[in-house]
Amino acid sequence: MLTCKEFLQELNEYLDETIDAGLRKQLETHITECPNCWVIFDTSKKTIQVYKGMEPQSVPKDVEERLMLALQKKMAAKCGKVKT
């Protein structure tokens, strides 16, 4: 039987339906036996359904620029190359 950690590691592929049949069966067995993982699975599935039903929203240009700058700084800091 899969552990909860293993279930969580495979959840995205399960929801995307890109997982092989054998592992799919193991995941389905796990969520029928583990109420905590069932809640995570069910919440994730419902969240995806909500987002699929939404229209795409544009981001204001200034917000996009600030976000990109923040991400670049974060990545540079992570790589040890802090930009100022």
Sequence and secondary structure as in RCSB ss.txt:
>XXXX:A:sequence
MLTCKEFLQELNEYLDETIDAGLRKQLETHITECPNCWVIFDTSKKTIQVYKGMEPQSVPKDVEERLMLALQKKM
AAKCGKVKT
>XXXX:A:secstr
   HHHHHHHHHHHHHT S HHHHHHHHHHHHH HHHHHHHHHHHHHHHHHHTS      HHHHHHHHHHHHHHH
HHHTT    
